[in-house]
Amino acid sequence: MGKSWWIVGLGLLLVACSNQGAQTPSTSLAGVVRKSGDIVTLGGRVLDLSQASITEDGQGIPASRVRDGSEIVAQGSEQGGRIAVRSLELRYRAKGVADEVNTSESFVTVVGLKALVTAETRIVQENPDGSETPLTLADLQAGDFLKVAGLAQADDSIVASRIEREAEDDPNRVELRVRVRELDTAAQTFTYGLRTYVVDYSGAELKGTLSEGVFVRVKGTKSGNTVLASKVRAEDEKPGGTRIELEGIVSDLDTVAQTFKIESLTVDYSQAEVRGNLVNGARVHVRGTLEGSLVRASRVKVQQEEGKGEAELEGLISDFDPASRTFVVGGITVHVNDLTRYEDDSGDDIRSSGGEGDEDQISAEEFWGTNRDGQQVEVEGLATGSSSLLAREIELE
């Protein structure tokens, strides 16, 4: 099996699989990473960056710049339950000057793009030596040069996963990844986001075909409320008939037709196993098959809010050791303590009779009392070393 990941509509995490015989699996990645200590994960997969060539805007940067909440695109191969990354590029939704910082409603706007700040959003000051200083939303102000990563919503805002403030020699520099609105091919302009800025692409290098609603990547400079684009690139169409995984925010939920949208994709969940409460605005992880712009889902899982700096692992258990209460997922040794929560969503009839809302919870004794080698699991917790993690929650799948 070979696998490749794409951005669709610039905010989705997808993986497509095709049969390449006995070849070593090849993987292309895109999405928002989680990082705890030295452990970097994407969609629960552990990324090995030790041999990776890492860039931002074509310039080489150290692996330490890949941080919790960063958006990436990358190439690599699967090795021993991990993905050995060969090349990786950091990406952002917006780079530019903040128009507004609203602490009462928890958002910031950057060159006309509204970014919502949640408890999971990382806000930092990027220092000249490559280190970072934690900030809060109250530390930001209009006029700051910000770099924002996150997931797009139906109203063209984003839920920020990471906001970086940095010094900038050219405060009028702008980079955007947005959906085209109010396209005027005669004037060669369009707007986006809050519709407070207009992109003038008359002098731009254009790649792809512009149309209403298509996602584009824009580079240029700001002049008043106009972005004078030097480069505009429309997103490519993606091949169909492939298995996919994606993360995004639910919109246009239709419980009768059993469909919803994640940016430009329609998800049909009529044949899917649905985990959690599916509502508009929920962040979900979807597995299924891509057919044009339709995803036929086999599994939909509502993602719960997670702590900052936590890692998330997903895979098969190996080296299950009840005596030391450890096991391995993707080359990472998982440890537990008395506060670790255990859940069984595998369908096995071993659950404790907990109270309402705890029907999937099991005790530590029930979890460690059965050999779990080869069982699918999802783990959330904090890194305690370069290849070890202390689990906050363990969920059998």
GIBELBEL-V612113 format. One record per backbone hydrogen bond with DSSP energy under -1.0 kcal/mol. NH is the residue of the N-H (numbers start at 1). CO is the residue of the C=O. E is the energy in kcal/mol with one decimal. If there is no record, write none. Layout:
# GIBELBEL-V612113
nh:NH co:CO e:E
nh:NH co:CO e:E
This chain:
# GIBELBEL-V612113
nh:2 co:18 e:-2.8
nh:3 co:26 e:-2.0
nh:4 co:16 e:-2.3
nh:5 co:28 e:-2.3
nh:11 co:8 e:-1.1
nh:14 co:6 e:-1.1
nh:16 co:4 e:-3.7
nh:18 co:2 e:-2.2
nh:23 co:20 e:-1.6
nh:27 co:76 e:-3.4
nh:29 co:74 e:-3.2
nh:31 co:72 e:-2.0
nh:33 co:70 e:-2.8
nh:34 co:41 e:-2.7
nh:36 co:39 e:-2.2
nh:39 co:36 e:-2.3
nh:41 co:34 e:-2.8
nh:42 co:45 e:-2.2
nh:45 co:42 e:-1.8
nh:47 co:40 e:-3.1
nh:48 co:83 e:-3.0
nh:52 co:49 e:-1.3
nh:53 co:86 e:-2.8
nh:55 co:88 e:-2.6
nh:56 co:59 e:-2.0
nh:59 co:56 e:-1.7
nh:61 co:54 e:-2.7
nh:65 co:62 e:-1.8
nh:66 co:63 e:-1.8
nh:69 co:33 e:-2.5
nh:70 co:67 e:-2.4
nh:72 co:31 e:-2.7
nh:73 co:89 e:-1.8
nh:74 co:29 e:-2.6
nh:75 co:87 e:-2.5
nh:76 co:27 e:-3.0
nh:77 co:84 e:-1.8
nh:79 co:82 e:-2.9
nh:82 co:79 e:-1.9
nh:83 co:46 e:-2.6
nh:84 co:77 e:-3.1
nh:85 co:48 e:-2.3
nh:86 co:75 e:-3.1
nh:87 co:75 e:-1.6
nh:88 co:53 e:-2.6
nh:89 co:73 e:-3.1
nh:90 co:55 e:-2.3
nh:91 co:71 e:-2.4
nh:93 co:148 e:-3.1
nh:94 co:148 e:-1.5
nh:95 co:175 e:-2.4
nh:96 co:146 e:-2.3
nh:98 co:144 e:-2.9
nh:99 co:109 e:-2.5
nh:100 co:109 e:-1.2
nh:102 co:107 e:-3.0
nh:107 co:102 e:-2.1
nh:108 co:115 e:-2.1
nh:109 co:100 e:-2.5
nh:110 co:113 e:-2.6
nh:111 co:97 e:-1.5
nh:113 co:110 e:-1.5
nh:115 co:108 e:-3.3
nh:116 co:158 e:-3.2
nh:117 co:106 e:-2.5
nh:121 co:118 e:-1.2
nh:122 co:161 e:-1.9
nh:124 co:163 e:-2.4
nh:125 co:133 e:-2.5
nh:126 co:165 e:-3.3
nh:127 co:131 e:-2.7
nh:130 co:127 e:-2.2
nh:133 co:125 e:-2.0
nh:135 co:123 e:-2.9
nh:139 co:136 e:-1.5
nh:140 co:137 e:-1.4
nh:143 co:98 e:-2.3
nh:144 co:141 e:-2.1
nh:146 co:96 e:-3.1
nh:147 co:164 e:-2.3
nh:148 co:94 e:-2.8
nh:149 co:162 e:-2.8
nh:151 co:159 e:-2.1
nh:153 co:157 e:-3.0
nh:156 co:153 e:-1.7
nh:158 co:114 e:-2.4
nh:159 co:151 e:-3.2
nh:160 co:116 e:-2.3
nh:161 co:149 e:-2.4
nh:162 co:149 e:-1.7
nh:163 co:122 e:-3.2
nh:164 co:147 e:-2.8
nh:165 co:124 e:-2.8
nh:166 co:145 e:-2.0
nh:173 co:170 e:-2.0
nh:174 co:220 e:-2.5
nh:175 co:95 e:-1.9
nh:176 co:218 e:-2.5
nh:177 co:93 e:-2.0
nh:178 co:216 e:-1.7
nh:180 co:214 e:-3.1
nh:181 co:191 e:-2.4
nh:184 co:189 e:-3.0
nh:188 co:184 e:-1.5
nh:189 co:184 e:-1.9
nh:190 co:199 e:-1.6
nh:191 co:181 e:-3.4
nh:194 co:112 e:-2.6
nh:195 co:192 e:-3.0
nh:198 co:225 e:-2.1
nh:199 co:190 e:-3.8
nh:200 co:227 e:-2.6
nh:201 co:188 e:-2.1
nh:204 co:201 e:-1.6
nh:205 co:230 e:-2.6
nh:207 co:232 e:-2.5
nh:213 co:180 e:-2.2
nh:214 co:211 e:-1.9
nh:216 co:178 e:-3.2
nh:217 co:233 e:-2.4
nh:218 co:176 e:-2.9
nh:219 co:231 e:-2.4
nh:220 co:174 e:-2.3
nh:221 co:228 e:-1.8
nh:222 co:172 e:-2.7
nh:223 co:226 e:-3.3
nh:226 co:223 e:-1.6
nh:227 co:198 e:-3.0
nh:228 co:221 e:-3.0
nh:229 co:200 e:-2.0
nh:229 co:227 e:-1.0
nh:230 co:219 e:-3.2
nh:231 co:219 e:-1.9
nh:232 co:205 e:-2.6
nh:233 co:217 e:-2.4
nh:234 co:207 e:-3.0
nh:235 co:215 e:-2.3
nh:241 co:290 e:-2.8
nh:244 co:288 e:-3.1
nh:246 co:286 e:-2.2
nh:248 co:284 e:-1.7
nh:250 co:282 e:-2.8
nh:251 co:261 e:-1.9
nh:254 co:259 e:-3.2
nh:258 co:254 e:-1.5
nh:259 co:254 e:-1.7
nh:260 co:267 e:-1.7
nh:261 co:251 e:-3.3
nh:262 co:265 e:-2.4
nh:265 co:262 e:-2.1
nh:266 co:293 e:-2.5
nh:267 co:260 e:-3.8
nh:268 co:295 e:-3.3
nh:269 co:258 e:-2.2
nh:272 co:269 e:-1.5
nh:273 co:298 e:-2.0
nh:275 co:300 e:-3.3
nh:281 co:250 e:-2.8
nh:282 co:279 e:-2.0
nh:284 co:248 e:-2.7
nh:285 co:301 e:-2.7
nh:286 co:246 e:-3.1
nh:287 co:299 e:-2.7
nh:288 co:244 e:-2.3
nh:289 co:296 e:-1.7
nh:290 co:242 e:-3.4
nh:291 co:294 e:-3.4
nh:294 co:291 e:-1.8
nh:295 co:266 e:-3.2
nh:296 co:289 e:-2.8
nh:297 co:268 e:-2.4
nh:298 co:287 e:-3.0
nh:299 co:287 e:-1.8
nh:300 co:273 e:-2.8
nh:301 co:285 e:-2.8
nh:302 co:275 e:-2.9
nh:303 co:283 e:-3.2
nh:310 co:307 e:-1.5
nh:311 co:381 e:-3.1
nh:313 co:379 e:-2.9
nh:314 co:44 e:-2.4
nh:315 co:377 e:-2.1
nh:317 co:375 e:-2.2
nh:318 co:328 e:-2.0
nh:321 co:326 e:-2.8
nh:325 co:321 e:-1.4
nh:326 co:321 e:-1.6
nh:327 co:334 e:-1.2
nh:328 co:318 e:-2.9
nh:329 co:332 e:-2.4
nh:332 co:329 e:-2.0
nh:333 co:387 e:-2.6
nh:334 co:327 e:-3.8
nh:335 co:389 e:-3.2
nh:340 co:337 e:-1.4
nh:341 co:392 e:-2.3
nh:343 co:394 e:-2.6
nh:344 co:360 e:-3.3
nh:345 co:396 e:-2.6
nh:350 co:348 e:-1.7
nh:352 co:361 e:-1.1
nh:354 co:352 e:-1.7
nh:358 co:355 e:-2.3
nh:361 co:358 e:-1.3
nh:362 co:342 e:-1.8
nh:367 co:363 e:-2.1
nh:368 co:364 e:-2.8
nh:369 co:365 e:-1.3
nh:374 co:317 e:-3.4
nh:375 co:372 e:-2.4
nh:377 co:315 e:-2.6
nh:378 co:395 e:-2.4
nh:379 co:313 e:-2.7
nh:380 co:393 e:-2.3
nh:381 co:311 e:-2.1
nh:382 co:390 e:-1.9
nh:384 co:388 e:-2.0
nh:389 co:333 e:-2.4
nh:390 co:382 e:-3.3
nh:391 co:335 e:-2.9
nh:392 co:380 e:-3.4
nh:393 co:380 e:-2.0
nh:394 co:341 e:-2.8
nh:395 co:378 e:-2.9
nh:396 co:343 e:-2.8
nh:397 co:376 e:-2.5
